[in-house]
Structure formats: C-alpha cells, structure tokens
C-alpha cells in the first residue's frame, strides 16, 4: 500500500489555501517528504511555494544535495532560494551558529515574499529526543514542552506538519512515492549529544512501544495546556510590575507567585533564543531566580554567550554585555544618532534636563560628544562648585553597565556642558536669556 499521508495533506489544504509558504528543505528524508506533500496540494489550493535550502559547505556532498533539492523544486514549479554559508562566526559551536544563519535566511525570505507560513520537517522522533534531552539536562516547564505543531515566529506562523510521524515512516513514504532524498552521514556519529539519543536511546524506547513518539506528543500537549493557562495569568499581571519605560520592577515581580516568576523569565529566555544562542540548564535557571530574590540592590550574574541577568536599582536586567565600550568621539555639527542616545538640534526650548540651550559666546566651538573619563567633573547649574560625573550617575541610578557608554556634551576646552537627560552645567541658558543653540536628547531603550 502506498503511503500518502492523507491526514497531513487534508490539514494543509485547509490551512494553506491561497497562501504563500516557505518550506525549509535540507534535502534529507524528512524535509523532502514535507516538500512532496505540500506540492501534492498546492495546485488545487492555489499555494505559492518557496523552497529554502541552506548549503552548509562542510561536507563533500553538500553541493550535490543543493542541486538535488533545486531540481526537485523546479520540477514542481516551486520557487527555489539557496543560501551558501561562506564563513562560520563561532567555530566552537558549529550547530548553533548554523542555526542562527539558517533562521536569519528564513526571516529574509519571509520578508521578501511576504509569506504566511514557514514549514519545517520536525517529526515525532525529533520531539521525543528534545524532551528527553531537556529532562536529562534540566529545564523549566516551557522547556519540557519541547516544540509545538504550530507556533508564532517573527510575525509568521511556524508549522510542523510531520509531528505525528516517525523518521522511519517518512523514509518509507519517500521510497514508495519515488521522492529523492539524501542521508547526512554525520547523523550516525555519536560525537553529538542528539545523535546518541537518536541512535541508542530512542530505539530502546521503541522496543517497548513503536508509537512512543505519540506518548511524548501527548505529554508535550498536556504540559502546554497548563503552561498557556499560567502564561495568560502572568500576562494580566505584567502591567502591574512595569514602570512607564517598560522596565520590570523587581520588588513587584518577587511578590508574584514563584510559578509566575518562572514563566515570565522563561518567556524572556525564549525570546532571546529565537535569534541568539543562550544555552541554559536547571542550575543556571535557578540561579536567575535566586538573584532577583537576593537582598542586594544591585546583583548581576553572567550567563553563557556573554549575557548578563539580574537587577540594578530595582529594575530587571537581561541583556547581552557590550564586548567593548562604544567609543564616542563626535564633533557635534549635525544630529548625532548613537547606540544609546540620539542628540538632536532643535528650535523648541525645553526647560527639562532632556534639552539644553547654549550661547556660542560662552563656550568654545565646536561642540563634541565623548565618553566619560576618570575624574570627570561638571559645574552643575545653580550649584556652587563642581561635582563628579560618576557621583551624579550613582545619584541618578544609572546602571553601571551604561556609565561608560553614556555620551557627555563638551566644548573644545573639554568643559562638560551637559549630561543628557540628567544634569545641565552652569553654561545652560534659561528661556529669558540669550542663546543660539538648543539640543535635545532621546534615550534608546
């Protein structure tokens, strides 16, 4: 009997009717089976199919695999898009670097074709492997779910139509329907953790029940129901724990039930992992929860891949550290567009610290923007004497990681005229005084 995957095709016919879809296709048995069933329903349902293939250029067979996928796509009148990886940025973590490159390529195609759906060939064995690996490594509730049949990604629907099938089933489908495919020989190497689960542990589970993947799918689905329920509760509380700038206030966060805290942080982790590499285990996740509960006003911990997590002045911090300080040495003759601040020339007087009015007669032009230096002082407006810039940062609760990248306005005599958004110097003019320069700042969050 020829395997047709009728259930999957019927479902895709309903979902993809009159839609543009991207099929991520490596050329392996899973993705070629997926591409085949999409092509089976595309003409009767007016589906525009874009086949996305990434040539990783790490195996001798890579070029031939790309040619095979392209030939199959063109035989079916699909659009074929190829991306060849010329260089890897992180050779110590090839798989994760390749994943980031692949999803960047898929995002570009989504924008190029205004696609409605992205289809990947993750199947039931993949889900089983993922759940088992996370149980072994340690994770949180979201992590134990693995992945879902349908989810949102970069304003596009991500579908995994083969989640109820096994790799063996998909290989039989290809053979019986004369669908070409290639096997990546590295899948048999136990050098990689996932392969050890795939080649040693999964076969043992299938001896107990050949449909074990459906049991793990049920586990994943049940966990997801509870997770989504709690997630909705957390969403209702979010407005009560953020300030006007959208910062999460730690003292309010820790008053929520611990499960709410875990879900909130889990979602933040997931958002980062969509576009970057952030591996976490159970121990690190618990460290994250503990640091926000600590009695210290400022408490940060380092995470993998140069991320930092914790709190500064009761605000939650979760970001990637700057590898090197942004060097600011800018002659301010035109508007300045920076990484942390924009400084804009304007005609609108504003008495707040977000703007400063100056007279050319009191200062030496040209104006400049620079980073702070050790021992910097400013003669603060309406204050007799000088004050250290670093003390002003502390008083204003500027997080320590922002102080070295904060732009300072100086004249050509290196007099500090303005700490944008915080303090003005004695050179600042009132509205009833003479001035010929007005600058305003806008901080980037």
N, C-alpha and C positions, 0 to 999 in steps of 0.2 A: 504494500500500500504506500503510495506516495504521500509524504508528509507535506502538508500545505500551510500549517499554522493559521487555520481559518479564523480562530478567535482573535488573534492579533490583527489580522487583516480587516476584520469587521470593525474592530475598535478604531483602528487608524482611519478607516474610511469615514467614520463619523467625525473624528477629531480634526482631520487634516483637510477636509473638503474646502476647496478654494483658498488654500493656504500656501505660503512659501515655507519650506522646511530645509534645514541643514542636517545632513546625515554625516556624522563623524565616522569615517571609514578608514581603518588601518590596513585592510586587506586580509585580516585574519578571518577565521570561520564565523565568528560572532558578528562582526560588522558587515561581512558580505551577505550573511543571511538576512540581517536587518535591511540592508540596501535592496535586496531582492524583493522582500515583501512590500516595501514602500513602492517600488516600481510596479508591483502587481496591481496596486490600487490607484496609482497616480492618474492614469488617463481617464478613468471613469469618474474621478472625483476632482479633476482639474487642480492637481497638486504640482507646484513648481518645486523641483528637487535640486538642491545644491549639494554636491558631494565634496566633502572637505577631507583632504589627505595630507598628513604631515610626514615628510621623509626625514627621518632622524639621522640619516647618514652615518650610522655607527656599525652597520653590517653590510657585507658584500651584496646581500640580496635586496637591500633597500631600494635601489633604483628599479630593479625588475618588478618589485611589489607595487611601486608607484605606477609603473607602466600598465600593470595588470588592472589596477583599480581604474585608471583613466580609460582604458579600453572598454571595460565593462560599463562605466558611466556613459561613455559616448554611444555605445551600442543601444543604450536605453534612453538616449536623448536627454540625459541629465547634464546640468552644468557641473564642470569639474574645476575645483580650485586646489592648487598644490602649494604647500609651503615647505621649503627645504631649509633645514637648520644648518647654518654655516658655522656657528660657534656656540658653545655652551658656556654660560657665565659661572656656573657652580659645578665644577667637575667632580667635587666630592659628593655631590648628591644629584647624580645624573637624572634619576627618575623624576624627582620633584622639579628640577629645572626644566625638563622636557614637558612636564605637565603644565607649568606656567606658560611656556612658549605656545603650547598647543591651545590652551584656552584663550590666550591673547589673540591668536589667529582666528579662533571661532568667534570671538567678540567682534573682530573687524569684519568678518563675513556677515554677522548678524546685522551690523550697521549698514554695510554695503548693499545688502539685498532686502533690508527691512523685513527680516524673516520673522515668522510667527512661532516656530518651534525649532528646537535643537534636539535631535535624536541621537542617543548613544546606545551601544550594544551591551551594556552591563546586563548580565543574566543572573539566574538564581545561585549558581556556584560562586559568582563574584560576591553576592550579598552574604552568603554563608561564610566565606573567607573573611570578609571585612568585619562582620560581627564577632567571629571567633578571635581575630587578631586584637580587636579592641577590648574584649573581655580579658584576654591574656595580659595586654599592656596596661589596662586600666583606663577608664574613660568616665564620662558623665552620661546622663540619661539620653541626651541628644546623640552622643557618640555611639551608644549601644543600639540605636535605631539602624545604623548603617546608612543606607540611602533609600529614597522612596521612588516609586514608579513615576511620579510626576512631582516636579518642584519648580520654583521660580529661580531664574538665574539671569542677571544682567537684563532685566526687563524682557525676558523671553521665557517661554515655557520649555522646560527641560523634560523630555520623555525618555523612559527606559522601557520600551515595549516588551523586551525579552526577559523580564524579571522572573517569569514563571517557568522558564525553560532552563535546561542544563546545557553545558558545553557539548556533551555527547549528543544530545538531541539536535543541536544546531549543526553539528558536523554531519549527522545523518541527513538532515534537511538538504544541505548543500550537495551531498553526494547523489541523492535521489532526484534532485532537480537540476543537476549539472551546473551548479554555481561554482565558479572558480574561487579558490582561496589559497592563502599561504600560511604556513606554520612558522612562528618565530621560535627558533631553536633555543633561545635563551629562556623560554618558558619552562624548559626542563631542568634548568640549573638550580640547584639548591643553595646557591650563593645568596639569593634574595629571599627574605622572610616570607613574602606572599607565596612564592613557589613551594616552599616547604609545607605550608598549609595545603596548597593545591595538590601537591604530588604525594603527600604522605598522610595527612590528617583527614581530608575530605573523603578519599577512598575508603578509609576505615568506617566513617560515619555512614557511607552509602551501603556498606555491607549490612548494617543494621536496618537501614531504610533507604531504598534507592530514591525516594522522594523527600529526603531530609531537607532539601532546599525549600520546600513548601512550608515545612515546620518553622524554619528560620524566617521565612517571609511573614508567617502569621505572628511570630514573636515581634518582628520589626513593626508590623502594622498595629499590634496591640500597644506597644510602647509609645508609638507615635500618637495614638489617641490621647493617652494620658499627658504626653508632652504638650500637645496642642492645647489641651484644656488649661494647663498651668500657664502656658505662654500667653493665652488670652487674659488671664487674671493679672499677669505681670504687666501686660500692655496697658491695662486700665490704671495701674499704679504709677507708670512711668512719669506721667505729668506731675505727680506729687513729689518726685525726687530729683527734678532737674531745675537749674536756675534759668534765668532769662536768656543766657547764652547757650543753653543746651547741655551744660556740664552736669554730670551726675553728682549729687551731693552725698558724700559717703555717710555722714551722720544720719541721713534719712534712709539711705539704702540698707544700712545694717539693722534698721528697725523692722524691715520686711522679714517674712518667714525665710528660713535658710534655703528652702527649695526655690523660692522666688529669686534669691540672690544667685543661686547656681544656674538657673535658666537664663537670667539676664546676662551673666558673664559668658555662658555657653553660646548665646546668640552673638555676642561681640566677637568671640573667638571664631565662630563660623563665618562671620562677615569678612574677617581678615583672611581666613583660609581659602575663600573663594578666589583670591587674587595673589596670595603670597604663601610662603612656606612657614608654618608655625606648628611644629610637632609638639604635642603635649601628652603627658601621661597622668595617671591618677595622682601621683605625688605632687607634681607641679600645679595641677588644678587646685588641690587642697592648699598649697602654699599661697595661691592667689586669693583664695577665700580668707585665709588667716591674716594676710597682710592688711586687708581692708578692715578687719576687726581689731587690729592692734591699737594700742593706746597712743601711739606716736602720731604727731600731727603730719609729719612727712615720712612716708615709708614706701620705698620702691624696691622691687626685685627684678632681676634680669631673667629674661626668658630666651629660648632659642631664637636664632636668626636675628639677633640684635634688637629684640623687642623688650620693652620695659612696662611693668604693670605696678600699680599701687595708688597712692594718694598724695596730693600736695595741697595743703591748705583746704582740706575737706572736699577736694574735688578729685574724682576718679581719673586716673591717668592710665591710658592703654595705647601705646604708640611705639613706633619704631624710632630708635635713637638715631640722631644725626651722626653719620660716620665722621664728619669733620665739620667744624664750625663754618657756617656761611660767612665768608669774608665780605664785609661791606666796606667799600671804599669808593663812594659815588659822589661825583660833583653834581650838585642839585641845580641844574639849569632847566631841566624838564621834569615831568612827573616821574616818580620812582615806583616801579612795580616790583616788590620783593616777595620773598617766600613767607614772611611773617606779617609784613605791613606794606600797604601802599601809602605813599606820601604824595599828595596832590595839591597843585597850585589852584587857588580859587579866589573869587571876589566876595564871597559871603563871609562876613565876620561872625565868629562864634566864640563866646567867652569861655567855653569849656576847655579842658586840657586836651581835647581832641584836635584843637586848632591853635595856631599861634600867629599873631600879627607882629611884623618886624619893620623897622626903619633902616634903610640902607645906610643912613648917616651914622648909625650907632655900631655897626658891625663891619667886618672886612669880608667882602665878597671874593670868590664865590662861596656859597654855602656848600657844605658837604654832609654826607651821612657816613658814619663809621660804627664799628663795634666798640664796646666799652674796653677800657684799658685798666690795668691795676692802678688804684689810687685816684681814679676819676672823681672830680667834684663838680658841683653846679651851684651857682649863686641863685638860689630859689627866689622867685618873685615874692615880694612882701616879707622876706625873711632876711634879717641881717646876718651876713656871714655865709659860709659855704657848707654844703652837706655832701657826704659821699654818695655817689650814684648807687653803690651796692646797698647802702643802708636804705635808700629810697625804694629799691627793688624789694627788699625784705619787708619794709613797712607796707608796701603796696601789694604784698603777697604774690609777687611774680614768681612762678615756679623756677627752680634752679636751672632746669634744662633750657629755659627760654632766655636767661640773662645774657649769655654770651652771644646770642644771635639777635639781640634787641638793637634796633637802629637808633643811634643818637644823632641829633642835628647839631653841627658845629659850624663856626665860621672859619675863615682861613687862618686866624690866630689860635685855632683849636679851643676857643671858648665854647662850652656846652650851652647851647641856646634852649634846647627843648628835649625832654624825654617824652616822645609821642604818647599821648593818651594818659600820661601820669603827672608830669611836672613841667612848668614853664620857668625860664630863668628871668632874671631882672631885666633882660632885654625885651621881653614881651610888652606889647602896647595895649592900652585899653581902647575902647571904641572911640572915645572922645580925644584921643591923641593922634599924632601924625604917624602914618605907616604906609608903606608901599608894597609890602609882601604879605600875603596870607597863605598859610599852608595848613592843610587838614590831613589827618591820618585815618586809615581804616585797617583794623587788625583782621587778619585772616584766621579763622577758627579751624 
